[in-house]
Amino acid sequence: MIEARRIMYKNHIGTEVSLQYYYMTEAHARLCAANRSLTGIAYRLLASRPANAPRDVVDAGLNWYIAVKEGAGDQGFDVISWGKAIAA
């Protein structure tokens, strides 16, 4: 699903897109997706895809993610995908 969303976004903006993943709580993921901002959000930025999230991150309660274009900054970004992460 994330790959399909990445391809749709790539087609929309007309250039190749690499993703970065921010792991956070569900409440923070909902806020982040709604506000398109990381301001006030506790998160961990990781290269690990949400289908194989690090066990320690999930065990720490950061079991939701948002995927954004790599290098997007911390405000005003497009959320390409978001949802619950699965521990490795």
Summary of the structure (lengths in Angstrom):
residues: 88
radius of gyration: 12.2
end to end distance: 17.7
largest distance: 37.7
contacts: 257
relative contact order: 0.28
helix: 34%
strand: 28%
